[in-house]
Amino acid sequence: MLSVLFLCTANAARSQLAEALVNQRYAEHFVAYSAGTQPKGIDPRTIKHLQAQGLSSSGLRSKTITELEQDIQQQTQRPALFNFIITLCDSAKQECALLPNGEAILHWNLPDPASEQGMALFEQVFSELELRLAEFVRFNHNPQAALQIEAINVFKQFSDNTRLQILMLIEDEQRLSVNQLCTALEVSQPKVSRHLALLRECQLLSTTRQGQQVFYHLNPLLPEWVAQTLSTTRVANPSYINQPLARIRQQANPQLVNQD
């Protein structure tokens, strides 16, 4: 079970909403806590909005980081340690010296719904939390299931035009041989092979042999954030590999003639 701590200044609204959301929607993978750098008690509208969303406010209370750590240590007989710490306002972010032990720290600067009258800002912040938490859980719920690839290594590959084209082509075509890539990119076999070796070395690509041919495809164990980054890059740049794709089509069907 992974633990996540949500921090904001007053621990009155944002962090309470986040704690309740995680503990009641994602309890299979996470246990959530919340605290404030200057807690002021839970805003009654926080309870009201949770109830309107079908979520319980049971167990929620406004507390300092120190109080939370003491509670956890008393319950577990161990020092508090969080897998993730997410600050929800700039004030909490700036007080990093007060943060407890955590393996990873994220910052989401959300407006304080308690600062305005009415429920409109509560609804807005809750909706934003739903979106951010869904993405957070999607990429972090099972960190041991995927390959551990350093972000710097991924973006090094993306920064090279030839390797980025190779990745986009394979993402489109599912699998390609060295010969197909040479044709698509109009570069020599040794050069393509060097690029493919680098992509395999950082575990972005895998191979499958069919007869005498070796086909390259995306590593099926890629972390979802890597696959999503590649997919988003491809969709956002639809014309980036137009010519290489056309060459692959023409290689597969020599009778194919492009017409303006």
N, C-alpha and C positions, 0 to 999 in steps of 0.2 A: 504494500500500500504506500503510495506516494503522498507526502504532506505538502500543503501549500499554505502560506501565510499571506493574508491581505492586510495592507497597512494604509491608513489615511490619517488625517490629523485628529478628527473628533471621534472616529469609530462610531459614528451616529447613523450613517446611511450607506455610502458606497461599499465600504468593506463588509458591512453586515449583509447587504444584498448579495455580495459575491460569496461570502461564507455559506449562506443559506442555499444559493444556487448550486454550488459545487457539492455540498453534503447531501443534497436531495436529488440531484440529477446525475451526478457522476460518482456516487459513493462506491461503485464497483472498483474504481481505480484510485480515487483521491480521498483524503480527509483534509478538510479545510478549517482554518482558524482565522480570526481577525483581531486586530488591536489598533490602538491609536497613539500617536505621539503626545496628544493632549485630549484624552477622552472626555466627552461631555454628556454621555448618556445617549441612548437610542432615540432618534426622532420618531414620534408616534406614527408618522406617515410611512416610515420604513416598514413597520408591522402591518399597517393597512395595505400597503402595496404588495407585500409578500402574500397576505391572505387573498388579495384579489387575483394573484397568479397561482393560487392553489398550493402555496408553499407554507410550511410551518415556521414560526418564529421561536419555537421551543429551544431553550438552551442558549439563546443569544443574549449577550450582555456587553456593555461597553467597558473596556479595560485597557490598561497600559501594556506595553510590551513586557515589562518586568512581571506584572501580575500574571500574564499569560504563561510566561516561562516557568514561573513558580507553580502554576496549576499543572502544567504538563509534567514537570519534574516530580511533583507529588503523586500524580497518577501513574507514571511509568517508572519512577525511581531512576530516571536517566535524564541528563541535560537535554533541553529542547534543541532539536536539530530539524531544519526544514529543507525539503528537497527544492522548493521554490519559494521565493519571496516576491510578491508583486505589490509595488507601491502604486497607489491610485490617485495621488496628488503630488504636486511639485514640492510642497512643504515636507511631506514624508520622505520624498526622494532626497532632498537636501540634507536631511538628518541621518545620512547613511551611517554615521558613527554609532548611532543607537540601534542599528539593525542587529538582530540576533544572528546566530550561525545559520547560514544557508548555502546550498550548493549552487544555485542560480538565482539571479535577480533580474526582474523585468519591471518596466515602468509604463503604466497607462495613466496618462493625465486626464482624468474625467472631472467634469464640473461637479460641484457639491450641490446635490439636490436640496439639501437642508437650507441653503442660502437664499432660496426663493419661496414665495408663498405658493400654495396650491400643489397639485400632483403632476403637472406637466413635465417638470424636469426629472422627477422620479421615474416616470414612464420612459423618458429619453435615455437616462443613464442605465436603467434596467435592460432596455433593448440593446444598448451598446455592450453591456456586460455579457448578455446572452451570446452575441456574435463573437466577441473576443474569447470568451471561455470555450465556446464550441471549437474554435480554431486551436486554442491552447491545448485542449484535451486531445484533439485529433493528432497533434504532432508530438505530444509528450506522455500519453497515457501508458505506453509500453516501451520505454527507452531501450530495453534489452532485446526487443524483437527484431530490430533493424540493424544494419551495419552502422558502426560508429565512424562517420566520415567527417573530418574537420571542414568547417565552412570555407576556410582559406584555400583548401585543396580543390574544392568544388569551383570556386570562383576563379581560381587560376586557370582551370580548364575552360571555363566560359569566356575568359579574357582573350583566348587565342581564336582567331577567326576560323581556321581550319577545323579545330576540335569542336568549336561550337556548331559549325555546319554539320560535322559528322554526327553529333548528338541529336541535332534537329532532324536530320535525315533518318536516323534510326528510330527516333521517336515517332516519325510519320510512318515509316515503312515496316516497323516492328523488328526486322532483321535485314542485314545487308552483308555481302561478302566484300573482301578487299577489292576484287575486280570491279564490283559495282560502284564502290566508293571512288576508285581511281577514275572511272568513267564520269561519275557525277561531278567530281571536283576538278577534273582535268589536271591531276598531278600524278607523279610517278608512284609505283608500288612501294619502293623503299620509304618514301616520305609518308605515305598513308600508313604504312606499317608502324613507323615510329610514333605517329600520333595515336594510333590504336593501342600501342603498348603503354603509352602514358595514361590513357583512359582506363585501361585494364588495371594498371598499377595502383591507381587511386580508387579502384573498385566501382567505377561508374558503369563499365561494360563487362559483360560475360560473353562466352562463346559457346556455340553448339556446332558439332561436326555432323555433316550429312554427306556420306560417301567420302569423296576426296576434298570436298569443300568445307571451309570453316565460315560460319556465319556469326556476326557480332550483333548482340542485342543488349538492351538495358539490363543491368543487374536486377533480378527479381527481388533482391533483398534491399534495394535502395531505400533509405529513409524517405518517408512520405514528403518531407519538406523539400528534398532534392528533386524528386519526381515532379512535384507541384511547381517548383521554380522553373524547371525545364519546360513543362507544359505551358506555363504562363508566358515565358519568354517566346515560345513558338507562336502562341495565339496572338501576342501583342506585336509580332513582327511577321505577318503572314507572307510577305514577299521575299523574305530573307534568303530562302533556298529555292526560289522559283526555277532558276536556270539549272541547278544540280538535279532537281526533281524531273525537269523536262528531259535531261540527258538519260536518266534512269529509265524513263518511259520509252524513250527512243531506242535504247539498248534492248529493252524487252520486246519491242515491236519495231523493227527497222523500217517497216512500211509507213510508220506514223510520220506525217509531215505537218509541221506547224504552219498554220495559215493565219495571216493577220486579219 
